Amino acid sequence: MIRATDRTGLAIVLSLIALTLFDGMGLIIKLLSADYSAAELSAWRNIFGLIPAVIALGTSRAWRAGGRKIKIRQWKLGLARGAIVTLAQLFFYLSLGRMEFATASTITYANALFITALAVPLLGEVVGWVRWSAVMIGFVGVILVMQPGSDTFSTDALFPLGAAFMYALVAVTARMFDEDVPSPLVSFYSNVAAVVGATLLALALGGFSPVAMADIPWLVAMGAFGGTAVLILVVSQRMTEQSNLAPFSYFGIPLAFLLGWVFFGETPWDALFPGAILIAAGGLLIVWRERREMA
């Protein structure tokens, strides 16, 4: 049997594939934002993304070994995470429709900094001065990317920042479940709640626009990319420690820049740098500190 620690290389490759799929999903969202609202796109993303979630649950050994039980003790927390995901998607999708692709994506990388801050009140973790310094460095980077007070600043930049906070809250609350609850079951609860929440939100904000036949493949691909990316990410996280994967997540910043340039002709050099470097530096410093503590 191959030990998890021996599969770090494969886990890194899978995490990069997941990252690419997430960016592919983002590109489709930006492409469709001209014809559909962020709430509508969130609903379609979750509806079609539910298919990979069901596959992940059905193939989970831990879930099958536990008798394929659906009900969990912390079901309210599971559904609450779905509501948080709905808000995170709404904010992020709004930002993709209103901002340059790379800029919106880069600001969401502040979620690693929010995770550190939220772990203190929600998980009771003790965060030392090194990690707090990393958080401050990262936030300086976020401020530089957002450029408050400048002529180019837009309140739209608050949307990806809000999304980063919400995604961080989702990540932290995932660690509050009982240890015997399989991860795919936790994700399944969130997905189902997100489908309901996003659908209700879309109906409340104006309803669903008629879907053009030509857009159906894009909507399916959007959900498939996002749902499959989550599935692959879960698999990669089971192969190695999270600290081994975290440094490679920042590969998404230059990738988002490249994709925004290729598909939309965007080159936001002045907006991204040096802020993006500080965001990545803050996150990597947190990872380095966690690895030192585990050594």
C-alpha positions, 0 to 999 in steps of 0.5 A: 500500500502506498503511503500518503506521504509518498504521493506528494508529487501526484497530489501537487499535480492534481491540485494544479489541475484543480486550480486550472479547472477553477480558473476555467470556470471563472472564465466561463462566468466572466464570458456569460456575465453579460447575459446572466446575473451573478445569482443565476450563474451561481444557481447553474454552477451549483445545479450542474456541480451537484453531479460531481459531488454525488459521484464523490459521495458515492465513491467514498469508502468512508461513507460506504463503510459507515453505512451510507448514512446521510443524516449527521449530527451537525446537519445545521452547520452543514447547511449553514456552510452552503448558505455561506458558499452561496454568498461567496459565489455571489460576491465572486461572480459579481466581481468577475463580471465587473473587474478584470479577471486577474485582479478579481481572482488575485484579491480572493487569494486573501482567503488564506489570510482570513483563514488564519484570523478566523481560526482564533475565534472559531477554532481557538487556535493560538496564532503567534507574531509570525503568522500575524505579521504574515497576515498584515503583509498579505493585507498590505498586498490586498490594499495595493491591488485594490488601490483605495483612494486612487482614481482607479479604485472601484467599490467593485473590489470589495466583492472579491474581498468579501468572497475571500472572507466567505470562502475562508469561513467555509474552510474554517468551519469544515474543521468543526465537524466530527472526525468520523464524518466523511469529507464528501458528505460534508461537501454534499451538504454544502452543495445541496444547500448552495443549490437551494440558496442560489436558486432562491437568491436568483428568484428573489433578485429578478428570476432566471433569464431564458437560456439560449441553446448556445449557452447550455454547454457553457453552463454545463461546463461551468458546473462540471469544471467547478464541481470536478475541481472540488472533487480533485482537490479533495483527492489531492488533500488526502494524499499529502499534508495541506502545507505541501499543497498550499505554496502551489495554490499561488500558481493561480495568480500568474495563471489568472493573469495569463488567461485574462490576457489571452481571452480578454486582452487584459494586462493589469500590471499596475493593478496587480504588482507588487500587491500580488507578490505581497499577498503570495508572500503573506500566504507562504509565510503562514505555510512556512510557520505551520511547517516549522511547528509541525517539524 
